[in-house]
Amino acid sequence: MIASNLAAPLAPQPQGARSCPKAKVPFNWANTEPPLALANEWRGEGEVECGEEDSKHSDGSADSSSCDEDDLDLLQRKLAAGGSSKVSKGHLALLGTGLLCFTMGGLSNEVTGLFLGQLVEDFELSPAQASLVVTGYTLGIAFGLAICSRLGDTLGRRFLTRLGLVNAVCAAATILTAVRFEILVLARAALGLSTGLFFVTVPALLAEGLPTDKVEGYLATYPSGWPLGALAGILLASHPWRSVLGLGPLLVATALLPLLFWLPESPKYLLMKGQKAAAAASLRKLGTVKALEGPEETMDSECRVSFPRMAATLMCREAASTLVKIWLPIWVGSTSKAVEAMLLMYVLEILGILTTGQLVAAASSERTLAQGARINMLAGCAASLGCLLCKGHMLAAGLLGASHLVAQANASNLLQTLFTCATGAAQRGTLLARLGLLGYLSGSLIPSLAGLLVSVHGGVFHNVHYMLLIAAALYCVGALTTPVK
């Protein structure tokens, strides 16, 4: 096993230590402090099976902690970290990298539709041709995810992130100066490719470089950059399209340059490659020294949650949220206050994500994350059904739309956090890429097929309510398939 070659030398196991067959993670017993000793007592070490002798005390009573590992997993890792670790500049650099990468994505993706009129006028296009600016970006995301599905665990997290950043700078500069529509579409596709890379490399960098007591909270917080970028784009909607779609991503990418060229490679990726000295240096630079004294993750460990169920849940969420975002404004039937409603939705989404990040940071069980995702999926279903009653009522629809946006964002973040933390380093990049690609395909194909039910007569859309009903049904299916452990 790779892990046996990479793990630090272990001191002899204390007499009487117990172990559960589900325990895949060896612990370093050297220099054990009280919190770590407690975590080791719960999880144990080695490959001893849990038999009747280990599951009962000397008086014959059952030991309730011998194999109850699913409930205690997050709490064990946090206790093993030796308590709350200090925030270092390395931790802030990782969080800042995630926030800025997703701010660039939100700015590039969420507000493009507001500038289609300017594009039609500047390049003398039809509306269908102008929509290629949106399509090119989404196709680029799919291509970036496809690259990571093959190379995400081969070339390194930092290398792929830097590659995406350099590509984003070139693409944004090209968008800013494009004089031909074909060049603009290709540049947008290149910018989408960078976003697809970031979808995989950023959570991997955070999960593998942060101390165990901060991983879940930071993973659930950095996606707030996406609605933050969308909010900035909406506030700048009165400016020329080049300022927002070209100069905006270029400025964000410029701010990312010093962060990404200071950050070291993922320490767990280095361990996976057998570079133990480099991994220790990376941890020290990040300020995550406690990870050297805590539990070491096995590099070939299997994912602790069901990939098919996780994929099904995220695919339902992605398709449902896309349906609501596309058709809710049309269902409401008023565009005069659309910008105000969008501002409200994205502000509440940011607040919801930040609040959830604090709650996740205090979670003591992976089951808590999964159950929180299920609750948010059901909330998305309720908000989608509630929108059916708000035709013509902009304020009510805006509030329900905001509730839906918060629910679907939190469901996605909770599931991504759970999956990232439950996946071994050796396959984290590949599985995250495949999960993202499946979600993207679902968010593109299902809304397109469902849209065939909508008809237009005399400039009026008919059967739009079916889109909201389909979205509600997808949220229900997603809640049922959520991999609650």
C-alpha positions, 0 to 999 in steps of 0.5 A, spaced: 500 500 500 502 507 498 500 509 505 504 504 508 510 507 505 508 514 506 506 514 513 510 517 518 514 511 523 509 509 528 511 508 535 508 501 538 501 500 539 499 501 546 496 495 549 489 494 549 488 499 543 481 497 539 480 498 532 474 497 527 474 494 520 472 500 517 477 505 520 482 506 514 486 511 517 492 510 521 494 514 527 501 517 529 502 515 536 508 519 537 508 525 542 500 524 543 497 529 546 490 528 550 485 530 545 489 526 540 489 520 545 482 520 545 481 520 538 486 514 537 482 511 543 476 511 539 478 510 532 484 505 534 490 503 529 492 497 525 487 491 522 485 488 528 477 486 527 472 488 532 470 482 535 466 480 541 472 481 546 473 488 543 466 490 543 464 488 550 467 491 557 470 486 562 463 487 566 460 484 559 456 491 557 457 493 550 462 498 548 458 503 544 464 507 541 467 501 538 464 501 531 460 507 531 465 511 526 460 514 521 457 519 527 464 521 530 468 521 523 469 529 523 469 530 531 475 525 531 479 528 526 478 535 529 480 532 536 486 529 533 488 536 530 489 538 537 484 543 538 482 549 534 489 551 530 491 558 529 489 562 522 495 563 518 497 567 512 497 560 508 490 559 510 488 566 508 491 565 502 488 558 500 481 561 502 482 568 498 484 563 492 478 560 492 474 566 493 477 570 487 477 564 482 469 563 484 468 571 483 471 570 476 467 565 474 460 568 477 462 575 474 464 571 467 458 566 467 452 569 471 451 576 467 452 575 460 445 575 458 445 582 460 450 584 455 447 580 449 443 587 446 450 590 446 453 584 443 448 584 437 449 591 436 456 591 436 457 585 432 451 586 428 449 579 430 442 575 431 440 574 438 441 566 436 448 568 434 449 572 440 447 566 445 454 563 442 457 567 447 454 564 453 454 557 450 462 558 448 463 559 456 459 553 458 463 548 453 469 551 456 467 549 463 465 542 460 472 541 457 476 543 463 472 538 467 474 533 462 481 535 462 481 534 470 478 527 470 484 525 466 489 529 469 487 532 476 491 527 480 497 526 475 499 534 474 498 536 481 493 541 484 497 547 484 500 546 477 493 546 474 491 552 478 496 556 475 495 553 468 488 555 469 490 562 471 495 564 466 490 561 461 484 566 464 489 572 463 490 571 456 483 569 455 480 576 458 485 580 455 483 577 448 475 578 450 477 586 452 480 587 445 476 582 440 474 585 434 471 579 431 465 575 434 469 568 432 475 571 436 470 573 442 467 566 442 473 562 442 476 567 448 470 566 452 471 558 451 478 559 453 475 563 460 470 557 461 476 552 461 479 555 466 473 555 470 472 548 469 479 547 472 478 551 478 472 547 480 476 541 481 483 544 483 481 549 488 477 544 493 483 539 492 488 545 494 483 547 500 482 540 503 489 538 502 492 544 505 488 546 511 488 543 518 483 538 519 479 543 524 478 548 518 477 544 512 469 543 512 468 551 514 473 553 509 470 549 503 463 551 505 465 558 505 469 560 499 463 558 494 460 565 496 465 568 491 460 566 485 454 570 487 459 576 489 462 576 482 455 576 479 453 581 484 459 585 481 457 584 474 449 586 476 452 593 479 456 594 473 451 592 468 450 600 465 457 599 463 460 597 456 460 589 456 468 589 455 469 592 462 465 587 465 466 581 461 473 582 459 476 587 464 473 584 470 476 577 469 482 580 468 483 584 474 481 578 478 486 574 475 491 579 476 489 579 484 490 572 483 497 572 481 501 573 487 497 568 491 498 562 486 505 563 485 506 564 493 502 558 495 506 551 495 503 545 492 498 540 496 502 537 501 498 530 500 499 530 493 506 531 494 506 525 499 502 521 494 508 522 490 513 520 495 516 527 496 515 527 504 520 532 505 517 537 500 510 535 503 513 537 510 516 544 507 509 545 504 505 544 511 510 549 514 509 554 509 502 554 509 502 554 517 499 547 518 504 544 522 499 540 526 497 536 520 504 533 521 502 530 528 495 528 527 492 523 523 495 521 516 490 520 510 491 513 507 492 515 499 489 509 496 483 509 501 476 509 498 471 514 498 466 514 504 460 516 500 456 513 494 459 516 488 452 514 484 448 517 489 452 523 490 452 524 482 445 523 482 443 528 487 448 533 484 445 532 477 438 533 480 440 540 484 444 542 478 438 541 473 432 544 478 436 550 479 437 552 472 430 551 470 428 556 476 433 561 474 431 561 467 424 560 467 422 564 474 423 571 471 418 569 465 413 566 469 413 572 474 411 576 467 415 582 469 422 585 467 422 592 469 424 590 476 428 584 474 435 587 476 433 589 483 430 582 484 437 579 482 441 583 486 436 581 492 437 574 490 445 574 490 446 578 496 441 573 500 445 567 497 452 570 499 449 571 506 446 564 506 453 561 504 457 565 509 452 562 515 452 555 512 460 556 512 460 557 520 455 552 521 459 547 517 465 549 521 462 546 527 459 540 525 461 534 528 459 528 523 459 527 516 452 525 517 450 532 519 453 535 512 448 530 508 442 531 512 443 539 511 444 538 504 437 534 504 434 539 508 436 544 503 434 540 497 427 540 500 427 547 501 428 548 494 422 544 492 418 548 497 421 555 494 419 552 487 412 550 488 411 557 492 413 561 486 407 558 482 403 562 486 407 568 485 405 570 478 405 577 477 408 579 484 415 581 483 416 582 491 414 575 493 417 572 487 424 575 488 423 573 496 422 566 494 427 566 488 432 568 493 430 563 498 431 558 492 438 560 490 440 560 498 437 553 498 440 550 492 447 553 493 447 551 500 445 544 498 451 544 493 456 546 498 454 541 503 455 536 498 461 538 495 464 539 502 462 532 504 464 529 498 471 532 498 473 530 505 470 523 504 475 522 498 482 519 498 487 524 495 489 519 490 482 520 487 480 526 489 481 530 483 479 525 478 472 524 482 471 531 483 472 532 475 467 527 474 462 529 479 462 536 476 462 534 469 456 530 470 452 536 474 454 540 468 451 535 463 445 535 467 444 542 468 445 543 460 441 537 457 435 536 462 433 544 462 434 544 454 429 537 453 424 540 458 424 547 455 421 543 449 414 543 453 414 551 453 410 554 447 410 561 444 404 564 441 403 572 440 409 573 444 406 570 450 410 564 453 405 558 455 406 552 460 412 555 463 409 552 470 411 545 468 418 548 468 417 550 476 413 543 477 419 539 474 424 543 478 420 541 484 420 534 482 428 534 481 429 537 488 425 531 491 428 526 487 435 529 489 433 529 497 431 522 496 438 520 493 442 524 498 447 519 501 446 520 508 450 515 512 
